[in-house]
Amino acid sequence: MKPTVQCFLPFAGEAQIKATVASLRESALVEKITLLSTDATAKPCLGCDLIHIDSINSSATMKKIADAANADYILLYTKYNHLVPGYLAIDRFVKIAADTQAGMLYADHYSVSEGKRTASPVIDYQKGSLRDNFNFGSVLFFSNKDFRTAAAGIDREYTAAGLYDLRLRLSRIAPIVHINEYLYSDVELDTRKSGEKIFDYVDPKNRGVQIEMEEACTEHLKAVGAYLEPVFDKIEFDKGDFEYEASVIIPVRNRVRTIRDAIRSVLSQKADFKFNLIIIDNHSTDGTTEAIDEFKDDERLIHIVPERDDLGIGGCWNVGAHHSKAGKFCVQLDSDDVYSDENTLAKMVKAFYDNNSGMVVGTYRLTDIELNTIPPGIIDHREWTPENGRNNALRINGLGAPRAFYTPMLREIMVPNTSYGEDYALGLAFSRKNQIGRVYDVVYNCRRWEDNSDAALDINKVNANDLYKDRIRTWELEARIALNKQNK
């Protein structure tokens, strides 16, 4: 007997769904199509069943799908667009599902925007793929048996995190498999650049959604043995003999347009302790080196050109942190950015002592190059709570700015020699055992402009970055599971 597939599609009207229904019915494996409508007055059409739902992402909707599904497999489409399956694509989903015993599958695909078709590859799922915005594409293909098992375990009612919660539950039951083949075409509605999209998760209007996602992720961490109780190692800030209380670290390469502003914002700081500025000039060729030398008469500035030529941003940080003149605390400043006023350094250092923290995270304002505020404005990362911040850190994709570290611990942990995600890796490593201090005043201006390293990335670079961060999460997840086993 041939396996069967039941398709569930978000429904906003017959005109919106007609072409997708016709495309899906070309497959002999599609036994039934069920429409999902948030409109209480909507009626079935085109020979499809209809279920009234509150939201495509809610827990209630997941339960309704589980109750209604009676085929071997479930295809859930998550967009209100025209889905065009590739030739024999449904058959391919079914075959790989059977071969791998996957609970959920997803695939590379094409995005169609303004009549132009482009490839939209996605990345492999792993233990650390805990982001609620992990990009599966718009087609999710499930084993009905595993979907129903996961749905039966739902014990919290989420409005926005239901699908996320179900995915996490399902990942504990069966594999989630990425098919590295282009199996369908979809219309891309969001045409913003990657540099704009990466801040969606901290948009203030999404705070309620974030709380739900945090709860779902926390429950998952408990289930897999990676949850950490809010108990932290105490730090005695007396390791080493430091001449300076703090050092601002700026790794830089070819930022002649912005480096002077960054330097001035550091040298204008007011503090009742001794501080310096360590710039690791990674072999600039555009005049940055000469711009730094304009400030050489200020004895607080240490200008280092590394002998090595294989350093990323993280490697440059290691050079600065291990310098003999490095302060007790190392405080971050990117070469594109500036501190918001002369009190930033003092506030960041104070937070170490106030919170007994190994690391401190500040609050920043997103601006253009002229320091005009741009959306979403102030980003305070309030998910870094003492109660659950280090658990929620495994879900979110960034940690805020500026970041600062207790230097002896930074030297011990070390910074990955990469130019992306190195700060995130540090945050996870520090938070495994220590409190993360917070400064909720706006102390930093993060300037977005055309030369930012993540301003407008192509899909392959975005995927590479996301894959690396998921790998960092996987390593940290495994380390925390091991730590909990050790402490039992």
One Martini backbone bead per residue (centre of mass of N, CA, C, O) as a GRO file, in nm:
protein
  488
    1MET     BB    1   0.096   0.037   0.022
    2LYS     BB    2   0.067   0.357  -0.012
    3PRO     BB    3   0.162   0.633   0.104
    4THR     BB    4   0.041   0.917   0.292
    5VAL     BB    5  -0.073   1.266   0.254
    6GLN     BB    6  -0.125   1.555   0.463
    7CYS     BB    7  -0.230   1.886   0.409
    8PHE     BB    8  -0.141   2.204   0.565
    9LEU     BB    9  -0.305   2.527   0.517
   10PRO     BB   10  -0.305   2.847   0.507
   11PHE     BB   11  -0.613   3.056   0.520
   12ALA     BB   12  -0.754   3.357   0.323
   13GLY     BB   13  -0.861   3.228   0.052
   14GLU     BB   14  -0.922   3.104  -0.255
   15ALA     BB   15  -0.714   3.269  -0.419
   16GLN     BB   16  -0.466   3.197  -0.237
   17ILE     BB   17  -0.502   2.858  -0.257
   18LYS     BB   18  -0.557   2.734  -0.539
   19ALA     BB   19  -0.270   2.677  -0.660
   20THR     BB   20  -0.167   2.496  -0.431
   21VAL     BB   21  -0.377   2.275  -0.449
   22ALA     BB   22  -0.317   2.197  -0.741
   23SER     BB   23  -0.019   2.118  -0.697
   24LEU     BB   24  -0.064   1.893  -0.480
   25ARG     BB   25  -0.266   1.712  -0.661
   26GLU     BB   26  -0.038   1.593  -0.850
   27SER     BB   27  -0.008   1.402  -0.616
   28ALA     BB   28  -0.083   1.070  -0.528
   29LEU     BB   29  -0.011   1.102  -0.209
   30VAL     BB   30  -0.236   1.306  -0.178
   31GLU     BB   31  -0.523   1.267   0.021
   32LYS     BB   32  -0.526   1.549   0.186
   33ILE     BB   33  -0.674   1.882   0.243
   34THR     BB   34  -0.610   2.132   0.500
   35LEU     BB   35  -0.746   2.415   0.632
   36LEU     BB   36  -0.619   2.719   0.800
   37SER     BB   37  -0.827   2.937   1.001
   38THR     BB   38  -0.874   3.264   1.165
   39ASP     BB   39  -1.161   3.265   1.041
   40ALA     BB   40  -1.473   3.203   1.173
   41THR     BB   41  -1.629   3.230   0.872
   42ALA     BB   42  -1.496   3.017   0.734
   43LYS     BB   43  -1.510   2.800   0.444
   44PRO     BB   44  -1.505   2.548   0.263
   45CYS     BB   45  -1.293   2.455  -0.027
   46LEU     BB   46  -1.191   2.272  -0.298
   47GLY     BB   47  -1.235   1.999  -0.128
   48CYS     BB   48  -1.160   2.095   0.158
   49ASP     BB   49  -1.079   2.107   0.460
   50LEU     BB   50  -1.158   2.276   0.787
   51ILE     BB   51  -0.980   2.475   1.035
   52HIS     BB   52  -1.010   2.648   1.326
   53ILE     BB   53  -0.787   2.904   1.435
   54ASP     BB   54  -0.569   3.126   1.610
   55SER     BB   55  -0.279   3.004   1.514
   56ILE     BB   56  -0.015   2.865   1.347
   57ASN     BB   57   0.176   2.865   1.637
   58SER     BB   58   0.000   2.711   1.826
   59SER     BB   59  -0.086   2.463   2.041
   60ALA     BB   60  -0.376   2.420   1.945
   61THR     BB   61  -0.298   2.363   1.649
   62MET     BB   62  -0.127   2.113   1.694
   63LYS     BB   63  -0.363   1.945   1.811
   64LYS     BB   64  -0.551   1.966   1.565
   65ILE     BB   65  -0.366   1.828   1.366
   66ALA     BB   66  -0.340   1.561   1.519
   67ASP     BB   67  -0.648   1.495   1.514
   68ALA     BB   68  -0.680   1.519   1.183
   69ALA     BB   69  -0.459   1.323   1.125
   70ASN     BB   70  -0.462   1.013   0.886
   71ALA     BB   71  -0.193   0.996   0.771
   72ASP     BB   72   0.142   0.923   0.749
   73TYR     BB   73   0.174   1.226   0.660
   74ILE     BB   74   0.286   1.570   0.718
   75LEU     BB   75   0.210   1.882   0.556
   76LEU     BB   76   0.345   2.200   0.650
   77TYR     BB   77   0.243   2.517   0.572
   78THR     BB   78   0.362   2.868   0.664
   79LYS     BB   79   0.237   3.022   0.414
   80TYR     BB   80   0.062   3.283   0.212
   81ASN     BB   81   0.134   3.110  -0.059
   82HIS     BB   82   0.278   2.974  -0.343
   83LEU     BB   83   0.312   2.637  -0.373
   84VAL     BB   84   0.584   2.458  -0.554
   85PRO     BB   85   0.641   2.159  -0.623
   86GLY     BB   86   0.846   1.948  -0.725
   87TYR     BB   87   0.934   1.691  -0.903
   88LEU     BB   88   0.852   1.442  -0.690
   89ALA     BB   89   0.877   1.566  -0.396
   90ILE     BB   90   0.686   1.403  -0.220
   91ASP     BB   91   0.826   1.134  -0.270
   92ARG     BB   92   1.097   1.222  -0.146
   93PHE     BB   93   1.006   1.274   0.137
   94VAL     BB   94   0.899   0.987   0.190
   95LYS     BB   95   1.158   0.824   0.139
   96ILE     BB   96   1.344   0.965   0.352
   97ALA     BB   97   1.163   0.911   0.590
   98ALA     BB   98   1.185   0.601   0.571
   99ASP     BB   99   1.501   0.573   0.572
  100THR     BB  100   1.546   0.762   0.854
  101GLN     BB  101   1.312   0.799   1.062
  102ALA     BB  102   1.194   1.070   1.061
  103GLY     BB  103   1.005   1.325   1.215
  104MET     BB  104   1.154   1.555   1.041
  105LEU     BB  105   1.145   1.759   0.740
  106TYR     BB  106   1.364   1.947   0.517
  107ALA     BB  107   1.442   2.195   0.250
  108ASP     BB  108   1.555   2.302  -0.010
  109HIS     BB  109   1.497   2.608  -0.213
  110TYR     BB  110   1.291   2.843  -0.374
  111SER     BB  111   1.280   3.193  -0.438
  112VAL     BB  112   1.015   3.427  -0.520
  113SER     BB  113   1.089   3.761  -0.652
  114GLU     BB  114   0.972   3.952  -0.881
  115GLY     BB  115   1.018   3.688  -1.084
  116LYS     BB  116   1.266   3.585  -0.916
  117ARG     BB  117   1.485   3.309  -0.895
  118THR     BB  118   1.623   3.169  -0.591
  119ALA     BB  119   1.837   3.027  -0.388
  120SER     BB  120   1.743   2.842  -0.062
  121PRO     BB  121   1.938   2.741   0.149
  122VAL     BB  122   1.996   2.526   0.421
  123ILE     BB  123   2.060   2.388   0.735
  124ASP     BB  124   2.164   2.185   0.964
  125TYR     BB  125   2.056   1.996   1.219
  126GLN     BB  126   2.110   2.030   1.578
  127LYS     BB  127   2.126   2.041   1.910
  128GLY     BB  128   2.190   2.371   1.884
  129SER     BB  129   1.905   2.428   1.729
  130LEU     BB  130   1.737   2.663   1.935
  131ARG     BB  131   1.626   2.854   1.757
  132ASP     BB  132   1.316   2.996   1.680
  133ASN     BB  133   1.448   3.107   1.383
  134PHE     BB  134   1.490   2.866   1.235
  135ASN     BB  135   1.557   2.775   0.895
  136PHE     BB  136   1.328   2.555   0.717
  137GLY     BB  137   1.128   2.694   0.580
  138SER     BB  138   0.779   2.635   0.463
  139VAL     BB  139   0.835   2.315   0.475
  140LEU     BB  140   0.687   2.063   0.681
  141PHE     BB  141   0.780   1.718   0.743
  142PHE     BB  142   0.590   1.450   0.889
  143SER     BB  143   0.546   1.216   1.110
  144ASN     BB  144   0.257   1.135   1.243
  145LYS     BB  145   0.343   0.972   1.487
  146ASP     BB  146   0.547   1.187   1.600
  147PHE     BB  147   0.359   1.424   1.611
  148ARG     BB  148   0.152   1.299   1.810
  149THR     BB  149   0.348   1.249   2.038
  150ALA     BB  150   0.435   1.542   2.080
  151ALA     BB  151   0.145   1.661   2.121
  152ALA     BB  152   0.074   1.483   2.375
  153GLY     BB  153   0.302   1.646   2.556
  154ILE     BB  154   0.150   1.897   2.581
  155ASP     BB  155   0.153   2.137   2.882
  156ARG     BB  156   0.142   2.411   2.714
  157GLU     BB  157  -0.006   2.727   2.626
  158TYR     BB  158   0.067   2.863   2.316
  159THR     BB  159   0.054   3.122   2.083
  160ALA     BB  160   0.368   3.133   1.950
  161ALA     BB  161   0.528   2.846   2.067
  162GLY     BB  162   0.403   2.576   1.956
  163LEU     BB  163   0.588   2.489   1.720
  164TYR     BB  164   0.850   2.504   1.877
  165ASP     BB  165   0.775   2.303   2.096
  166LEU     BB  166   0.722   2.064   1.908
  167ARG     BB  167   1.004   2.049   1.784
  168LEU     BB  168   1.155   1.989   2.047
  169ARG     BB  169   1.000   1.734   2.118
  170LEU     BB  170   1.064   1.580   1.854
  171SER     BB  171   1.382   1.580   1.889
  172ARG     BB  172   1.346   1.357   2.132
  173ILE     BB  173   1.231   1.120   1.931
  174ALA     BB  174   1.351   1.224   1.644
  175PRO     BB  175   1.480   1.304   1.363
  176ILE     BB  176   1.613   1.594   1.196
  177VAL     BB  177   1.594   1.645   0.838
  178HIS     BB  178   1.808   1.745   0.579
  179ILE     BB  179   1.743   1.821   0.244
  180ASN     BB  180   1.990   1.859  -0.019
  181GLU     BB  181   1.728   1.971  -0.189
  182TYR     BB  182   1.525   2.113  -0.444
  183LEU     BB  183   1.163   2.082  -0.368
  184TYR     BB  184   1.077   2.398  -0.390
  185SER     BB  185   0.864   2.685  -0.430
  186ASP     BB  186   0.879   3.032  -0.317
  187VAL     BB  187   0.766   3.333  -0.178
  188GLU     BB  188   0.934   3.627  -0.106
  189LEU     BB  189   0.847   3.891   0.118
  190ASP     BB  190   1.124   3.947   0.261
  191THR     BB  191   1.351   4.215   0.135
  192ARG     BB  192   1.547   4.247   0.339
  193LYS     BB  193   1.832   4.271   0.473
  194SER     BB  194   2.023   4.088   0.683
  195GLY     BB  195   2.102   4.332   0.878
  196GLU     BB  196   1.794   4.371   0.956
  197LYS     BB  197   1.690   4.085   1.045
  198ILE     BB  198   1.880   4.023   1.301
  199PHE     BB  199   1.680   4.221   1.494
  200ASP     BB  200   1.393   4.093   1.532
  201TYR     BB  201   1.426   3.944   1.819
  202VAL     BB  202   1.449   4.258   1.962
  203ASP     BB  203   1.182   4.357   1.915
  204PRO     BB  204   0.968   4.496   2.133
  205LYS     BB  205   0.698   4.376   2.008
  206ASN     BB  206   0.825   4.067   2.082
  207ARG     BB  207   0.832   4.007   2.392
  208GLY     BB  208   0.602   3.803   2.434
  209VAL     BB  209   0.723   3.593   2.249
  210GLN     BB  210   0.994   3.555   2.397
  211ILE     BB  211   0.879   3.436   2.657
  212GLU     BB  212   0.766   3.181   2.533
  213MET     BB  213   1.028   3.074   2.408
  214GLU     BB  214   1.181   3.051   2.673
  215GLU     BB  215   0.999   2.843   2.807
  216ALA     BB  216   1.033   2.619   2.596
  217CYS     BB  217   1.343   2.596   2.613
  218THR     BB  218   1.370   2.537   2.913
  219GLU     BB  219   1.215   2.268   2.907
  220HIS     BB  220   1.412   2.131   2.717
  221LEU     BB  221   1.666   2.149   2.893
  222LYS     BB  222   1.549   1.976   3.116
  223ALA     BB  223   1.495   1.719   2.941
  224VAL     BB  224   1.824   1.701   2.850
  225GLY     BB  225   2.017   1.814   3.098
  226ALA     BB  226   2.098   2.155   3.055
  227TYR     BB  227   2.000   2.285   3.299
  228LEU     BB  228   2.058   2.583   3.500
  229GLU     BB  229   2.084   2.692   3.792
  230PRO     BB  230   2.077   2.995   3.997
  231VAL     BB  231   2.401   2.914   4.047
  232PHE     BB  232   2.709   3.073   4.145
  233ASP     BB  233   3.020   3.148   4.123
  234LYS     BB  234   3.254   3.292   4.310
  235ILE     BB  235   3.431   3.606   4.288
  236GLU     BB  236   3.772   3.703   4.310
  237PHE     BB  237   3.928   4.026   4.249
  238ASP     BB  238   4.268   3.905   4.293
  239LYS     BB  239   4.391   3.833   4.029
  240GLY     BB  240   4.670   3.946   3.991
  241ASP     BB  241   4.880   4.229   3.860
  242PHE     BB  242   4.729   4.536   3.796
  243GLU     BB  243   4.776   4.853   3.668
  244TYR     BB  244   4.489   4.825   3.542
  245GLU     BB  245   4.148   4.816   3.562
  246ALA     BB  246   4.115   4.896   3.244
  247SER     BB  247   4.046   4.777   2.904
  248VAL     BB  248   4.020   4.873   2.582
  249ILE     BB  249   3.916   4.677   2.299
  250ILE     BB  250   4.042   4.714   1.948
  251PRO     BB  251   3.971   4.568   1.668
  252VAL     BB  252   4.138   4.631   1.340
  253ARG     BB  253   4.036   4.673   0.981
  254ASN     BB  254   3.979   4.904   0.772
  255ARG     BB  255   3.872   5.202   0.956
  256VAL     BB  256   3.920   5.512   0.877
  257ARG     BB  257   3.627   5.638   0.914
  258THR     BB  258   3.594   5.533   1.248
  259ILE     BB  259   3.842   5.518   1.450
  260ARG     BB  260   3.851   5.802   1.572
  261ASP     BB  261   3.582   5.792   1.720
  262ALA     BB  262   3.652   5.554   1.902
  263ILE     BB  263   3.894   5.677   2.044
  264ARG     BB  264   3.759   5.932   2.161
  265SER     BB  265   3.545   5.775   2.336
  266VAL     BB  266   3.768   5.666   2.526
  267LEU     BB  267   3.953   5.919   2.604
  268SER     BB  268   3.677   6.064   2.735
  269GLN     BB  269   3.674   5.913   2.980
  270LYS     BB  270   3.535   5.887   3.316
  271ALA     BB  271   3.746   5.795   3.600
  272ASP     BB  272   3.865   5.654   3.927
  273PHE     BB  273   4.054   5.495   3.726
  274LYS     BB  274   4.277   5.307   3.553
  275PHE     BB  275   4.319   5.338   3.192
  276ASN     BB  276   4.308   5.186   2.861
  277LEU     BB  277   4.411   5.140   2.507
  278ILE     BB  278   4.375   4.855   2.288
  279ILE     BB  279   4.509   4.822   1.962
  280ILE     BB  280   4.442   4.586   1.699
  281ASP     BB  281   4.620   4.606   1.402
  282ASN     BB  282   4.523   4.408   1.117
  283HIS     BB  283   4.678   4.513   0.865
  284SER     BB  284   4.627   4.784   0.748
  285THR     BB  285   4.565   4.972   0.409
  286ASP     BB  286   4.372   5.265   0.445
  287GLY     BB  287   4.492   5.451   0.707
  288THR     BB  288   4.445   5.348   0.998
  289THR     BB  289   4.729   5.353   1.118
  290GLU     BB  290   4.765   5.662   1.090
  291ALA     BB  291   4.518   5.741   1.261
  292ILE     BB  292   4.620   5.620   1.525
  293ASP     BB  293   4.894   5.788   1.534
  294GLU     BB  294   4.756   6.063   1.612
  295PHE     BB  295   4.745   5.937   1.935
  296LYS     BB  296   5.046   5.873   2.049
  297ASP     BB  297   5.066   6.095   2.289
  298ASP     BB  298   4.882   5.899   2.436
  299GLU     BB  299   4.968   5.678   2.689
  300ARG     BB  300   4.693   5.499   2.679
  301LEU     BB  301   4.790   5.410   2.399
  302ILE     BB  302   4.795   5.084   2.238
  303HIS     BB  303   4.978   4.985   1.947
  304ILE     BB  304   4.906   4.688   1.759
  305VAL     BB  305   5.100   4.483   1.533
  306PRO     BB  306   5.088   4.186   1.438
  307GLU     BB  307   5.285   3.927   1.328
  308ARG     BB  308   5.044   3.796   1.252
  309ASP     BB  309   4.811   3.683   0.961
  310ASP     BB  310   4.573   3.477   1.125
  311LEU     BB  311   4.367   3.689   1.245
  312GLY     BB  312   4.092   3.742   1.400
  313ILE     BB  313   3.903   3.893   1.620
  314GLY     BB  314   3.963   3.687   1.844
  315GLY     BB  315   4.271   3.692   1.819
  316CYS     BB  316   4.299   3.992   1.890
  317TRP     BB  317   4.183   3.966   2.171
  318ASN     BB  318   4.404   3.784   2.283
  319VAL     BB  319   4.631   3.986   2.252
  320GLY     BB  320   4.510   4.201   2.441
  321ALA     BB  321   4.458   4.021   2.701
  322HIS     BB  322   4.785   3.928   2.706
  323HIS     BB  323   4.882   4.187   2.773
  324SER     BB  324   5.077   4.346   3.012
  325LYS     BB  325   4.860   4.610   3.005
  326ALA     BB  326   4.625   4.471   3.091
  327GLY     BB  327   4.345   4.480   3.253
  328LYS     BB  328   4.122   4.346   3.473
  329PHE     BB  329   3.933   4.470   3.248
  330CYS     BB  330   3.768   4.392   2.942
  331VAL     BB  331   3.650   4.622   2.689
  332GLN     BB  332   3.431   4.669   2.435
  333LEU     BB  333   3.511   4.798   2.092
  334ASP     BB  334   3.417   4.877   1.796
  335SER     BB  335   3.540   5.043   1.511
  336ASP     BB  336   3.237   5.159   1.440
  337ASP     BB  337   3.200   5.259   1.732
  338VAL     BB  338   3.045   5.419   2.031
  339TYR     BB  339   3.019   5.572   2.307
  340SER     BB  340   2.764   5.756   2.453
  341ASP     BB  341   2.965   5.840   2.691
  342GLU     BB  342   3.188   5.913   2.967
  343ASN     BB  343   3.044   5.661   3.159
  344THR     BB  344   3.074   5.370   3.054
  345LEU     BB  345   3.322   5.243   3.195
  346ALA     BB  346   3.227   5.282   3.487
  347LYS     BB  347   2.966   5.112   3.463
  348MET     BB  348   3.092   4.843   3.380
  349VAL     BB  349   3.281   4.802   3.625
  350LYS     BB  350   3.069   4.820   3.851
  351ALA     BB  351   2.907   4.559   3.765
  352PHE     BB  352   3.104   4.349   3.868
  353TYR     BB  353   3.069   4.415   4.176
  354ASP     BB  354   2.755   4.420   4.202
  355ASN     BB  355   2.732   4.103   4.056
  356ASN     BB  356   2.959   3.908   4.053
  357SER     BB  357   3.114   3.913   3.759
  358GLY     BB  358   3.269   3.783   3.461
  359MET     BB  359   3.040   3.937   3.299
  360VAL     BB  360   2.934   4.218   3.088
  361VAL     BB  361   2.624   4.371   2.977
  362GLY     BB  362   2.490   4.603   2.778
  363THR     BB  363   2.341   4.890   2.622
  364TYR     BB  364   2.203   4.968   2.296
  365ARG     BB  365   2.213   5.177   2.004
  366LEU     BB  366   2.075   5.201   1.695
  367THR     BB  367   2.264   5.340   1.420
  368ASP     BB  368   2.394   5.546   1.221
  369ILE     BB  369   2.678   5.711   1.125
  370GLU     BB  370   2.532   5.987   1.260
  371LEU     BB  371   2.359   5.884   1.522
  372ASN     BB  372   2.091   5.791   1.419
  373THR     BB  373   1.815   5.645   1.495
  374ILE     BB  374   1.730   5.300   1.440
  375PRO     BB  375   1.576   5.029   1.381
  376PRO     BB  376   1.481   4.929   1.706
  377GLY     BB  377   1.698   5.081   1.870
  378ILE     BB  378   1.679   4.974   2.173
  379ILE     BB  379   1.906   4.718   2.315
  380ASP     BB  380   1.877   4.517   2.628
  381HIS     BB  381   1.854   4.219   2.689
  382ARG     BB  382   1.633   4.100   2.916
  383GLU     BB  383   1.709   3.786   2.899
  384TRP     BB  384   1.943   3.860   3.111
  385THR     BB  385   1.874   3.690   3.369
  386PRO     BB  386   1.952   3.559   3.671
  387GLU     BB  387   1.750   3.313   3.653
  388ASN     BB  388   1.775   3.255   3.294
  389GLY     BB  389   1.998   3.362   3.099
  390ARG     BB  390   2.187   3.105   3.045
  391ASN     BB  391   1.959   2.946   2.908
  392ASN     BB  392   1.854   3.158   2.695
  393ALA     BB  393   2.129   3.182   2.540
  394LEU     BB  394   2.067   2.916   2.361
  395ARG     BB  395   1.846   3.080   2.180
  396ILE     BB  396   1.979   3.323   2.120
  397ASN     BB  397   2.185   3.544   1.883
  398GLY     BB  398   2.260   3.750   2.123
  399LEU     BB  399   2.425   3.974   2.394
  400GLY     BB  400   2.518   4.247   2.338
  401ALA     BB  401   2.620   4.598   2.422
  402PRO     BB  402   2.874   4.594   2.579
  403ARG     BB  403   3.152   4.387   2.649
  404ALA     BB  404   3.283   4.229   2.951
  405PHE     BB  405   3.592   4.111   3.126
  406TYR     BB  406   3.756   3.906   3.328
  407THR     BB  407   4.075   3.854   3.253
  408PRO     BB  408   4.157   3.580   3.382
  409MET     BB  409   3.913   3.432   3.249
  410LEU     BB  410   3.968   3.504   2.956
  411ARG     BB  411   4.243   3.364   2.937
  412GLU     BB  412   4.129   3.079   3.001
  413ILE     BB  413   3.908   3.054   2.779
  414MET     BB  414   3.916   3.213   2.534
  415VAL     BB  415   3.912   3.317   2.197
  416PRO     BB  416   3.790   3.262   1.913
  417ASN     BB  417   3.945   3.255   1.583
  418THR     BB  418   3.718   3.472   1.481
  419SER     BB  419   3.463   3.698   1.299
  420TYR     BB  420   3.225   3.515   1.428
  421GLY     BB  421   3.078   3.442   1.747
  422GLU     BB  422   3.294   3.492   1.973
  423ASP     BB  423   3.111   3.641   2.181
  424TYR     BB  424   2.904   3.416   2.220
  425ALA     BB  425   3.094   3.198   2.323
  426LEU     BB  426   3.174   3.354   2.576
  427GLY     BB  427   2.896   3.385   2.708
  428LEU     BB  428   2.847   3.084   2.747
  429ALA     BB  429   3.102   3.015   2.909
  430PHE     BB  430   3.062   3.212   3.145
  431SER     BB  431   2.754   3.121   3.217
  432ARG     BB  432   2.800   2.833   3.327
  433LYS     BB  433   2.919   2.966   3.626
  434ASN     BB  434   2.842   3.274   3.581
  435GLN     BB  435   2.753   3.580   3.616
  436ILE     BB  436   2.567   3.827   3.435
  437GLY     BB  437   2.606   4.142   3.398
  438ARG     BB  438   2.410   4.454   3.406
  439VAL     BB  439   2.336   4.732   3.173
  440TYR     BB  440   2.051   4.951   3.110
  441ASP     BB  441   2.201   5.162   3.008
  442VAL     BB  442   2.296   5.363   2.751
  443VAL     BB  443   2.650   5.290   2.638
  444TYR     BB  444   2.594   5.241   2.318
  445ASN     BB  445   2.683   5.280   1.966
  446CYS     BB  446   2.547   5.110   1.692
  447ARG     BB  447   2.679   5.123   1.371
  448ARG     BB  448   2.516   5.138   1.060
  449TRP     BB  449   2.680   5.038   0.754
  450GLU     BB  450   2.810   4.943   0.446
  451ASP     BB  451   3.083   4.809   0.607
  452ASN     BB  452   2.960   4.607   0.756
  453SER     BB  453   2.994   4.265   0.806
  454ASP     BB  454   2.642   4.236   0.835
  455ALA     BB  455   2.467   4.419   0.635
  456ALA     BB  456   2.485   4.228   0.338
  457LEU     BB  457   2.430   3.912   0.316
  458ASP     BB  458   2.452   3.624   0.186
  459ILE     BB  459   2.318   3.314   0.219
  460ASN     BB  460   2.587   3.161   0.267
  461LYS     BB  461   2.689   3.339   0.502
  462VAL     BB  462   2.450   3.312   0.688
  463ASN     BB  463   2.471   3.002   0.711
  464ALA     BB  464   2.756   2.991   0.826
  465ASN     BB  465   2.694   3.151   1.081
  466ASP     BB  466   2.461   2.973   1.190
  467LEU     BB  467   2.618   2.708   1.203
  468TYR     BB  468   2.828   2.804   1.409
  469LYS     BB  469   2.635   2.881   1.639
  470ASP     BB  470   2.512   2.600   1.664
  471ARG     BB  471   2.779   2.467   1.738
  472ILE     BB  472   2.824   2.622   1.996
  473ARG     BB  473   2.565   2.519   2.131
  474THR     BB  474   2.634   2.222   2.123
  475TRP     BB  475   2.885   2.232   2.301
  476GLU     BB  476   2.742   2.364   2.544
  477LEU     BB  477   2.525   2.155   2.590
  478GLU     BB  478   2.722   1.920   2.646
  479ALA     BB  479   2.869   2.056   2.884
  480ARG     BB  480   2.613   2.082   3.068
  481ILE     BB  481   2.540   1.789   3.084
  482ALA     BB  482   2.810   1.701   3.210
  483LEU     BB  483   2.795   1.884   3.459
  484ASN     BB  484   2.534   1.761   3.578
  485LYS     BB  485   2.644   1.475   3.610
  486GLN     BB  486   2.882   1.552   3.796
  487ASN     BB  487   2.681   1.693   4.025
  488LYS     BB  488   2.512   1.429   4.123
   0.00000   0.00000   0.00000
